Amino acid sequence: MVDPVSLCTATTCERSAIEVWFDDGNMTDPKTKEVLEDTILRSNIRLRESIVEWRELNYCFRIKSIRENLLSNFGLLLHESLSQMQALIKENLINKDWISIGELTDIIISILGNSDSIDVKMKILITLKGVVQGHARNKEKVVESQGW
């Protein structure tokens, strides 16, 4: 859920979903089927704040897990961790900051220099491209670490 709203019946829905419900001509609560006295959508600010907080915590836990897996330097975990990093980058641009804060960039650059596997090197380079694209601070960090 991204934008929770409450109906007059106290049911909470995702804004986009309930708007489609109304656009389809429904004038009832989708949960209780009760006829709605009004179709005013009230933002559920507390729930939205909780969702944002949960996402941030979830990102932190995911970054920590990826970091531990990268440091284990176990082949299968390495590939999975790089895939997870790529997914985080696609999911939300703020995750590029979390990746930097978690020092994941430094770790994969170190692995890049020590790996003999072409597959690993390619996957790291693709991941690094995603980390630095549109993110000046991460780009500077990668350039500095390579002494370019």
N, C-alpha and C positions, 0 to 999 in steps of 0.2 A: 504494500500500500504506500502511495506517495502523497496523495492529497486527501486525507480523510475528512468527510463531512457528515454531519448529523441531520437526520430528518426530524420533522415535528413529532414523530413517534419514538424518538431517541435511538433509532437504529443508525449505526454508523456504516458508511459505504465509501468506496473510492469514488471521488468526484467524477472521473471520466466514465465509470461504469454506470452510475446512477443517471448521468446526463443521457447516456444511450438509452437507458430504461425509459426515461421520460420522453425522449425523442421518438421511441417506438409506440408512444401513445399510452403507456402505462401510468396510472395515477394512484397506484397502490404502493405500499411498503413491500419491497421485494422479499423481505424475510417473513413478515407477519401476514402479508396480503391485505392488511387493513387499508381502507381508502384514506388517502391523505387529505387533511383539511387544507394544507398548503404545500407547495413544492419548493419552498425556500430552503436553500442549502446553507447550513451553518458550519463554518470551518471548525474542525475539532483540533484546536491548536495544541492542547496537551498531548493528544495522541500523536500529532505530527512531530512534536518535539521529542517524544519518546522514540518514535521511529528513527529520526535523525540520530539520536544518541545511540540507539541499538546498532545502526549501520556503522557508525564510527567505531564502536567497540568491536563489532564484527570484523571491520577492516584491520584493526589492531591485532586481533587474534589470528586472522589469516596471514598477516605479515609476519607475525612471530612464528607461526607454523612453517611458513615458507623458509624463513631464515634458518630455523633448526634443520629442516630437510636439506637446504643447500650446504650447510656446514657439515652435515654427515657425509657429503660428497659421494653418496651411493647413487649409481647410475640411474636406476628407475626413479628414485625420489628427485633426482636432479631434473630429469625430463618433465616430470609432473609439476615440480616447483616452477619451472620456466613457463609451462603452460598456464599455471595459476597466475603468475605475474602478468602474462599477456592478457588473461581474462580480466584481471583487476584494472589494467590500463584501459581496456575497452569499456568497462563498466562505468567508470567515473574518473574524470580527469584529476580529481583531488588525490586519487590513489598514487599518482606519480610522486606527490609529496610524501605520502606514507612510505612508499618504496625507498625514497631517499632517506627519510628519517630512520628507517629500519636498516639502513646501510646495505640493502640488498644489491644495489648497483656495484658497490665496492667488492662484494663477495663474488658476484658473477664475473666481474672483470678479472679477479684473481683466478677463478676457475678457467676462464678463457685462456689466460696465459699458461696454465699448467696442463690443459687437456690435450690429449693426442687424438681425440675423436672429432672428425669433421662434422658429424651430426650435432654434437654438443656445441661446437664452435658456431655453427650456423644458427642454431636455436638461440644461443646467447646473443649473437649479433642482431637477430630479428627482435629479440626482447629489448636489447639496448636501444635499437632504433625507436621502438615504441616509447621507451622511458624518456628519451631526449626530445622527441618530436614535439614542438610547441612548448617546450619547458626549458627556458634559458639556463636556470640554475643547475638542472641535471646535466644539460649539455656541457656547461663549464666544468662540472665535476668529472665527467667522463674524459674530457679533453685534458684536464689537469692530471688525472691519474695515469694517462698514457704519455705525458710529457710532450704533447704536441704543441 
